[in-house]
Amino acid sequence: MSAHSPTPPAELLDDGSAALTLDALARACRMDADWVAARLQEGLLQAGTEGDRSAWRFSGATVVRARRIAHLELTFDADPHLAALTADLIEEVTALRQQLRHLKGR
């Protein structure tokens, strides 16, 4: 993902109290609730709670991931699984960069 990505870092959205509903997550991604539900059923996204759709709640980190997947699917006409794999790699690179910054700060 480019440096000009509209996706904010998960830390900015995830203060531990965030718990978005399915509809709120769908709006945040500019997708419909069925898109989110399909990605959830495919294991590409995870809800913080179980139960029926009205009980699902999502963390800020899931919002960021869902927005990345939606962006990749729409921009590159990517298969959802390929978009999720790319999101995995972006998350891994971000975590490694944070670890490197932490190690350099010692």
C-alpha positions as CSV (number, residue, x, y, z in Angstrom):
1,M,0.0,0.0,0.0
2,S,1.3,3.4,-0.8
3,A,2.3,6.1,1.6
4,H,-0.8,8.0,0.4
5,S,-3.2,5.3,1.6
6,P,-6.4,6.7,3.2
7,T,-6.3,3.9,5.7
8,P,-5.3,5.1,9.2
9,P,-3.1,3.0,11.4
10,A,-5.0,0.6,13.6
11,E,-3.6,2.2,16.7
12,L,-5.5,5.4,16.0
13,L,-8.8,3.6,15.8
14,D,-8.3,0.9,18.4
15,D,-8.3,2.4,21.9
16,G,-9.7,-0.8,23.3
17,S,-13.2,0.5,23.6
18,A,-14.1,0.5,20.0
19,A,-16.8,-2.0,19.0
20,L,-18.4,-1.2,15.7
21,T,-21.5,-2.9,14.5
22,L,-21.8,-4.6,11.2
23,D,-23.5,-1.6,9.6
24,A,-20.9,0.8,11.1
25,L,-18.0,-1.3,9.7
26,A,-19.7,-1.5,6.3
27,R,-20.1,2.3,6.2
28,A,-16.5,2.8,7.3
29,C,-15.4,0.6,4.4
30,R,-17.9,2.1,2.0
31,M,-19.2,-1.4,1.3
32,D,-22.5,-3.0,2.1
33,A,-23.1,-5.3,5.1
34,D,-23.3,-8.4,2.9
35,W,-19.7,-7.7,1.6
36,V,-18.5,-7.7,5.3
37,A,-20.6,-10.8,6.1
38,A,-19.1,-12.6,3.1
39,R,-15.5,-11.7,4.1
40,L,-16.3,-12.9,7.7
41,Q,-17.7,-16.2,6.5
42,E,-14.6,-16.7,4.3
43,G,-12.4,-16.1,7.4
44,L,-10.8,-12.9,5.9
45,L,-12.2,-10.7,8.7
46,Q,-13.0,-11.5,12.3
47,A,-15.7,-10.3,14.6
48,G,-14.9,-9.7,18.2
49,T,-18.1,-11.3,19.2
50,E,-20.1,-14.3,18.0
51,G,-23.8,-14.8,17.4
52,D,-26.1,-13.5,14.7
53,R,-25.3,-10.5,12.6
54,S,-26.8,-8.0,15.0
55,A,-24.5,-9.1,17.7
56,W,-21.3,-8.8,15.7
57,R,-18.8,-6.2,16.9
58,F,-15.6,-5.2,15.3
59,S,-12.4,-3.6,16.6
60,G,-10.5,-0.7,15.1
61,A,-7.9,-3.1,13.8
62,T,-10.6,-4.9,11.9
63,V,-11.8,-1.6,10.4
64,V,-8.4,-0.9,9.1
65,R,-8.0,-4.4,7.7
66,A,-11.5,-4.3,6.1
67,R,-10.8,-1.0,4.5
68,R,-7.5,-2.3,3.1
69,I,-9.2,-5.3,1.7
70,A,-12.0,-3.3,0.1
71,H,-9.5,-0.8,-1.3
72,L,-7.4,-3.6,-2.9
73,E,-10.5,-5.3,-4.3
74,L,-11.9,-2.2,-5.8
75,T,-8.6,-0.6,-7.0
76,F,-7.0,-3.7,-8.5
77,D,-10.1,-5.8,-9.1
78,A,-8.4,-8.3,-6.7
79,D,-9.8,-11.6,-5.6
80,P,-10.9,-11.3,-1.9
81,H,-8.4,-13.9,-0.8
82,L,-5.5,-12.2,-2.7
83,A,-6.6,-8.9,-1.2
84,A,-6.6,-10.4,2.3
85,L,-3.2,-12.0,1.7
86,T,-1.8,-8.6,0.7
87,A,-3.4,-7.1,3.9
88,D,-1.7,-9.8,5.9
89,L,1.7,-8.8,4.4
90,I,1.1,-5.1,5.0
91,E,0.2,-5.8,8.6
92,E,3.4,-8.0,9.0
93,V,5.6,-5.3,7.5
94,T,4.0,-2.7,9.7
95,A,4.7,-4.9,12.8
96,L,8.3,-5.5,11.7
97,R,8.9,-1.8,11.2
98,Q,7.5,-1.0,14.7
99,Q,9.8,-3.7,16.2
100,L,12.8,-2.2,14.2
101,R,12.0,1.3,15.5
102,H,11.7,0.0,19.0
103,L,15.1,-1.8,18.7
104,K,16.8,1.3,17.3
105,G,15.4,3.3,20.2
106,R,17.3,1.3,22.7
